[in-house]
Amino acid sequence: MTRGWHSRLIRKCVPIGILFLFAFLYYVIGYEFYISRVLLADDATWGTFFHVGFLHCLFLYCVITHLRLCLASSLRLPVYQYVKSWSPIARRMPALRLQLPTACYTPFEDDAISSLVYACDPQGTPERCWRDRCRGHWKPPKMRHCRLCGECRFFFDHHCPWFNNDIVAPTTLLPFLVFTGVTPVLVLLACRQLVYCTWIHVRTLWHLGHEVPILNDWFWTNRWTWVLGPVCHPLVGLFLASFHVEASPYGNGDIFSTSDPRPTFRLPLALLLACILSIITASLCLSTMRQLWYGNFTVDTERARSLAKLQKRVGLSPELQLKKRSLEPPEYFWVPQKQSVVHVSPDLSTHMYNDDRSWMSNIRRYLGLSSSNPFEFSPKFLHLLLK
């Protein structure tokens, strides 16, 4: 499938835009407030130095983690050897460079995996992948194909546009969860002292925009400006009022003064962007942890939703029927103990990987914090195959 250059350009620009967002937030909140006003104040204490230093450590960690996730590269491994002798690869990764385990282009040998339990067709042929750059390698449990990267990944969770890279367990999934968990905490600790000051700026700019005749006549009372929408309209109005302040001697204090501030739009904008950033990252962290709780990945949930939608439709085209079959859970498995193919109901095969005994074991296994092999099927499912 040919992908447009514009979509590739957008995917490459999004991570750079996130870095520019970090730079803007640090300039307004980190430099202008915490360094210029708090840290260099005459009444600064050791507690102030510790608090500002702690916030800078959290911010530096978020920036470094973002770069690590953006620069993670593929690590090609023989599929059979990796599945057979799995070890938590996250424990032996370099400190700054993350790698994404994927299949190397080795000749496919059916007899090599005959000692393993694997999904197959009724004739016992293992599932292979021929899409994009894949060359018919065996697809073991929890290996999914990323259409944006053009290759399969072990323990693929999703392709994150924030980093233009794949989130896979455990190499990039653990840093991703820590990044999305630390960011809301950083925003809460850094912005809690600026809420009241931001409210003063918004209130002052709002009244100023209505009091200045040119702004009131040209923007606030002009009905055509409401084409911007109920959200963008007041934001643009506040920005125009701030631009008017920059061109006039309005206010004598600095922008963080609560008595006589010089109102500016960049402080409310920084706080708004920080809040949006924290809400999105917190949602990503909670949703991903919820999937791991049940032993699933984000891609598993999305595939189940797509399958449910296709099952409700009547009169599917051949292309949609082929897509529906690709989304259905496997029904046939090769069992080496029986030396035969065993058929399992699709309702039961959806729970073949998650451990029903403990949610903690699911999380530890896929984050590389446990020695258990995540390629292995759940004990309950193995017992069902051997009956």
C-alpha positions as CSV (number, residue, x, y, z in Angstrom):
1,M,0.0,0.0,0.0
2,T,1.4,3.4,-1.0
3,R,1.3,5.9,1.7
4,G,1.1,9.6,0.9
5,W,4.0,11.9,1.6
6,H,1.8,14.3,3.5
7,S,0.9,11.6,6.1
8,R,4.5,10.7,6.6
9,L,5.4,14.4,7.0
10,I,2.7,14.9,9.6
11,R,3.9,11.8,11.6
12,K,7.4,13.2,11.6
13,C,6.3,16.7,12.6
14,V,4.2,15.6,15.6
15,P,7.1,14.6,17.8
16,I,9.0,17.8,17.0
17,G,5.8,19.7,17.9
18,I,5.7,18.0,21.3
19,L,9.3,19.1,21.9
20,F,8.4,22.7,21.0
21,L,5.5,22.4,23.4
22,F,7.9,21.3,26.2
23,A,10.2,24.3,25.3
24,F,7.3,26.8,25.5
25,L,6.0,25.4,28.8
26,Y,9.5,25.4,30.3
27,Y,10.1,29.0,29.2
28,V,6.9,30.4,30.7
29,I,6.6,28.2,33.8
30,G,10.1,26.9,34.4
31,Y,12.3,29.9,33.5
32,E,10.1,33.0,33.9
33,F,8.4,31.8,37.1
34,Y,10.5,29.2,38.9
35,I,13.9,30.5,38.1
36,S,13.6,34.2,37.6
37,R,10.9,34.8,40.3
38,V,11.0,32.0,42.8
39,L,14.6,30.7,42.8
40,L,16.3,34.1,42.5
41,A,14.0,35.8,45.1
42,D,15.6,37.2,48.2
43,D,13.5,35.1,50.6
44,A,14.3,31.8,48.8
45,T,15.0,28.9,51.2
46,W,16.6,25.5,50.9
47,G,13.1,24.0,50.6
48,T,12.5,26.3,47.6
49,F,15.8,25.1,46.0
50,F,14.8,21.5,46.6
51,H,11.3,22.0,45.2
52,V,12.5,23.7,42.0
53,G,15.3,21.2,41.6
54,F,12.8,18.3,41.9
55,L,10.5,19.8,39.3
56,H,13.5,20.2,36.9
57,C,14.5,16.6,37.4
58,L,10.9,15.5,36.5
59,F,10.9,17.7,33.5
60,L,14.3,16.5,32.3
61,Y,13.2,12.9,32.7
62,C,10.1,13.6,30.5
63,V,12.2,15.2,27.8
64,I,14.8,12.4,27.8
65,T,12.1,9.7,27.8
66,H,10.3,11.4,24.9
67,L,13.6,11.4,22.9
68,R,14.3,7.7,23.8
69,L,10.8,6.7,22.6
70,C,11.2,8.7,19.4
71,L,14.6,7.3,18.6
72,A,13.9,3.6,19.4
73,S,15.1,1.4,16.6
74,S,14.4,-2.1,15.4
75,L,16.3,-5.0,16.8
76,R,16.0,-8.0,14.5
77,L,15.9,-11.4,16.2
78,P,15.3,-15.0,15.0
79,V,11.7,-15.6,15.9
80,Y,12.0,-19.2,17.1
81,Q,15.1,-18.6,19.2
82,Y,13.5,-15.5,20.8
83,V,10.3,-17.3,21.7
84,K,12.1,-20.5,22.9
85,S,14.7,-18.7,25.1
86,W,12.9,-15.5,26.0
87,S,14.4,-13.2,28.6
88,P,13.3,-9.7,29.7
89,I,15.1,-7.8,27.0
90,A,14.5,-4.5,28.8
91,R,17.0,-5.5,31.5
92,R,19.9,-5.7,29.0
93,M,19.1,-2.6,26.9
94,P,21.5,0.4,26.8
95,A,20.7,3.2,29.1
96,L,19.7,5.8,26.4
97,R,18.9,3.7,23.3
98,L,15.6,1.7,23.2
99,Q,15.2,-1.1,20.7
100,L,12.1,-2.7,19.3
101,P,12.4,-6.5,18.9
102,T,11.1,-7.6,15.5
103,A,11.6,-10.6,13.2
104,C,14.8,-11.0,11.2
105,Y,14.6,-12.4,7.7
106,T,15.6,-16.0,8.3
107,P,14.3,-19.0,6.3
108,F,11.0,-20.4,7.7
109,E,11.2,-23.9,9.0
110,D,8.0,-25.6,10.1
111,D,9.8,-28.4,11.9
112,A,11.6,-25.9,14.1
113,I,8.5,-24.9,16.0
114,S,6.9,-28.3,16.2
115,S,7.8,-28.5,19.9
116,L,5.7,-25.4,20.7
117,V,2.0,-24.8,21.0
118,Y,1.1,-22.3,18.3
119,A,-2.0,-21.1,16.4
120,C,-2.4,-22.6,12.9
121,D,-4.9,-23.5,10.2
122,P,-6.9,-26.9,10.1
123,Q,-3.9,-28.5,8.3
124,G,-1.4,-27.4,11.0
125,T,0.3,-24.7,9.0
126,P,1.5,-21.9,11.3
127,E,0.4,-18.3,10.7
128,R,2.8,-16.2,8.7
129,C,3.0,-12.6,7.7
130,W,3.6,-11.4,4.1
131,R,2.7,-7.8,4.5
132,D,5.0,-4.9,3.6
133,R,8.6,-5.8,4.5
134,C,7.7,-9.1,6.2
135,R,8.9,-12.1,4.2
136,G,6.6,-14.9,5.5
137,H,8.1,-15.2,9.0
138,W,6.2,-17.1,11.7
139,K,3.9,-14.9,13.8
140,P,4.1,-16.2,17.4
141,P,1.6,-15.2,20.1
142,K,1.2,-11.5,20.7
143,M,3.1,-10.5,17.5
144,R,1.2,-7.9,15.5
145,H,2.0,-6.1,12.3
146,C,2.3,-2.3,12.3
147,R,1.0,-0.9,9.0
148,L,2.7,2.5,9.6
149,C,6.2,1.0,10.3
150,G,5.7,-1.8,7.8
151,E,6.8,-4.7,9.9
152,C,5.8,-7.0,12.8
153,R,6.6,-6.3,16.4
154,F,6.7,-8.7,19.4
155,F,4.1,-7.7,22.0
156,F,2.9,-4.8,19.9
157,D,0.6,-2.4,21.8
158,H,0.0,0.5,19.4
159,H,1.8,3.0,17.2
160,C,1.9,6.3,19.1
161,P,1.8,9.5,17.0
162,W,3.5,11.5,19.8
163,F,6.7,9.6,19.2
164,N,6.0,8.3,15.7
165,N,7.1,5.0,16.9
166,D,5.7,1.7,18.2
167,I,4.9,1.0,21.8
168,V,5.9,-2.6,22.5
169,A,6.3,-4.6,25.7
170,P,8.5,-4.5,27.6
171,T,11.1,-2.3,25.9
172,T,9.1,0.8,25.2
173,L,5.9,0.1,27.0
174,L,7.4,0.6,30.5
175,P,9.0,4.0,29.6
176,F,5.7,5.0,27.9
177,L,3.7,4.3,31.1
178,V,6.2,6.1,33.3
179,F,6.2,9.1,30.9
180,T,2.4,9.3,30.8
181,G,2.2,8.9,34.6
182,V,4.9,11.4,35.5
183,T,3.7,14.1,33.2
184,P,0.3,14.8,35.0
185,V,2.2,14.8,38.4
186,L,4.7,17.3,37.0
187,V,1.9,19.6,35.7
188,L,0.1,19.4,39.0
189,L,3.1,20.3,41.1
190,A,4.4,23.0,38.7
191,C,1.1,24.8,37.9
192,R,-0.7,24.8,41.3
193,Q,0.9,28.1,42.3
194,L,-0.1,29.7,39.0
195,V,-3.8,29.1,39.0
196,Y,-4.8,32.3,40.8
197,C,-2.4,34.5,38.9
198,T,-3.7,33.0,35.6
199,W,-7.2,33.8,36.6
200,I,-6.2,37.5,37.2
201,H,-4.7,37.6,33.7
202,V,-7.8,36.1,32.1
203,R,-10.1,38.4,33.9
204,T,-8.0,41.5,33.1
205,L,-7.7,40.7,29.5
206,W,-11.4,39.9,29.2
207,H,-12.4,43.3,30.6
208,L,-9.7,45.1,28.6
209,G,-10.9,43.6,25.4
210,H,-14.4,44.9,26.0
211,E,-13.2,48.3,27.1
212,V,-10.9,49.1,24.2
213,P,-13.2,50.5,21.4
214,I,-11.3,49.0,18.5
215,L,-11.3,45.5,20.0
216,N,-14.9,45.7,21.1
217,D,-16.2,47.0,17.8
218,W,-14.1,44.9,15.5
219,F,-14.1,41.6,17.4
220,W,-16.4,41.2,20.4
221,T,-19.5,42.8,18.9
222,N,-18.9,41.5,15.4
223,R,-21.1,38.4,14.8
224,W,-18.9,37.1,12.0
225,T,-16.0,36.4,14.5
226,W,-18.1,33.7,16.1
227,V,-17.3,31.5,13.1
228,L,-14.2,30.7,15.2
229,G,-16.4,28.6,17.5
230,P,-17.3,28.8,21.2
231,V,-13.8,27.7,22.2
232,C,-11.5,29.6,19.8
233,H,-13.5,32.8,19.8
234,P,-12.6,33.8,23.4
235,L,-9.1,32.6,23.1
236,V,-8.5,34.8,20.0
237,G,-10.1,37.7,21.9
238,L,-7.8,37.2,24.8
239,F,-4.8,37.0,22.4
240,L,-5.8,40.3,20.8
241,A,-6.2,42.0,24.1
242,S,-2.7,40.7,25.1
243,F,-1.3,42.1,21.8
244,H,-2.8,45.5,22.7
245,V,-1.2,45.4,26.1
246,E,2.2,44.7,24.5
247,A,1.8,47.8,22.4
248,S,0.8,50.1,25.3
249,P,2.1,50.9,28.8
250,Y,-0.5,49.0,30.6
251,G,0.3,47.6,34.1
252,N,3.4,48.3,36.1
253,G,4.2,44.9,37.7
254,D,5.6,41.7,36.2
255,I,3.3,39.0,34.7
256,F,3.3,37.0,38.0
257,S,2.2,39.9,40.2
258,T,-1.1,39.4,42.0
259,S,-1.6,43.1,42.8
260,D,-0.8,45.0,39.6
261,P,0.2,42.5,36.9
262,R,1.0,43.2,33.3
263,P,-1.5,40.9,31.7
264,T,-0.3,38.5,28.9
265,F,-1.8,35.7,27.0
266,R,1.1,33.4,27.2
267,L,0.6,32.5,30.8
268,P,-3.1,31.4,30.4
269,L,-2.1,29.6,27.2
270,A,0.8,27.8,28.9
271,L,-1.5,26.7,31.7
272,L,-4.2,25.6,29.3
273,L,-1.7,23.5,27.2
274,A,-0.2,22.0,30.3
275,C,-3.7,20.9,31.5
276,I,-4.6,19.4,28.1
277,L,-1.2,17.6,28.1
278,S,-1.8,16.2,31.6
279,I,-5.3,15.1,30.8
280,I,-4.3,13.3,27.6
281,T,-1.2,11.6,29.2
282,A,-3.2,10.5,32.3
283,S,-5.9,9.0,30.0
284,L,-3.3,7.1,28.0
285,C,-1.7,5.8,31.1
286,L,-5.0,4.6,32.7
287,S,-6.3,3.0,29.5
288,T,-3.1,1.2,28.8
289,M,-2.9,-0.1,32.4
290,R,-6.5,-1.2,32.2
291,Q,-5.6,-3.3,29.1
292,L,-2.6,-4.9,30.9
293,W,-4.8,-5.6,33.9
294,Y,-6.7,-8.1,31.8
295,G,-3.6,-9.3,30.0
296,N,-4.4,-7.5,26.7
297,F,-2.8,-4.8,24.6
298,T,-4.5,-1.8,23.0
299,V,-4.4,-3.4,19.6
300,D,-6.3,-6.4,21.0
301,T,-9.1,-4.2,22.2
302,E,-9.3,-2.3,18.9
303,R,-9.3,-5.5,16.9
304,A,-12.2,-6.8,19.0
305,R,-14.2,-3.6,18.4
306,S,-13.6,-3.8,14.7
307,L,-14.7,-7.4,14.6
308,A,-17.8,-6.6,16.6
309,K,-18.8,-3.9,14.1
310,L,-18.2,-6.3,11.1
311,Q,-20.3,-9.0,12.7
312,K,-23.3,-6.7,12.9
313,R,-23.1,-5.9,9.2
314,V,-25.0,-7.9,6.6
315,G,-23.8,-8.6,3.1
316,L,-20.1,-8.1,3.5
317,S,-18.0,-7.6,0.4
318,P,-15.1,-10.1,-0.2
319,E,-12.6,-7.6,1.1
320,L,-14.6,-7.1,4.3
321,Q,-15.0,-10.9,4.7
322,L,-11.3,-11.3,4.4
323,K,-10.7,-8.6,7.0
324,K,-13.3,-10.2,9.3
325,R,-11.5,-13.5,9.1
326,S,-8.2,-11.8,9.9
327,L,-9.7,-10.2,13.0
328,E,-11.2,-13.4,14.4
329,P,-9.3,-15.2,17.1
330,P,-7.6,-18.4,16.1
331,E,-9.6,-21.6,16.5
332,Y,-6.9,-24.3,15.7
333,F,-3.8,-25.0,17.6
334,W,-0.9,-27.4,17.2
335,V,-0.3,-29.4,20.4
336,P,3.0,-31.2,20.5
337,Q,2.0,-33.5,23.3
338,K,-0.8,-34.9,21.1
339,Q,1.1,-34.4,17.8
340,S,-2.2,-33.1,16.3
341,V,-4.3,-30.0,15.7
342,V,-6.9,-29.2,18.3
343,H,-10.0,-27.1,17.7
344,V,-11.0,-24.5,20.3
345,S,-14.1,-22.4,20.4
346,P,-13.4,-18.7,19.5
347,D,-15.0,-17.6,22.8
348,L,-12.4,-19.6,24.7
349,S,-9.4,-18.6,22.5
350,T,-9.8,-14.9,23.4
351,H,-8.5,-15.7,26.9
352,M,-5.6,-17.9,25.8
353,Y,-2.8,-15.4,27.0
354,N,-4.1,-13.6,30.0
355,D,-3.6,-15.1,33.4
356,D,-6.9,-15.3,35.2
357,R,-5.3,-15.9,38.6
358,S,-3.8,-12.5,39.2
359,W,-3.9,-9.1,37.5
360,M,-0.5,-8.3,38.9
361,S,1.1,-11.2,37.1
362,N,-0.3,-9.9,33.8
363,I,1.2,-6.5,34.4
364,R,4.6,-7.8,35.7
365,R,4.9,-10.2,32.8
366,Y,4.4,-7.7,30.0
367,L,6.5,-5.0,31.6
368,G,9.5,-7.2,31.9
369,L,9.3,-7.3,35.7
370,S,8.8,-11.1,35.9
371,S,10.8,-14.1,34.8
372,S,7.7,-15.8,33.3
373,N,7.6,-16.2,29.5
374,P,4.9,-13.9,28.0
375,F,4.8,-16.1,24.9
376,E,3.3,-19.0,26.9
377,F,-0.4,-19.6,26.9
378,S,-2.3,-19.3,30.2
379,P,-2.4,-22.5,32.3
380,K,-6.2,-22.6,32.0
381,F,-6.0,-22.6,28.2
382,L,-3.2,-25.2,28.1
383,H,-5.3,-27.5,30.3
384,L,-8.2,-27.1,27.9
385,L,-5.9,-28.0,24.9
386,L,-4.6,-31.2,26.7
387,K,-8.0,-32.5,27.7
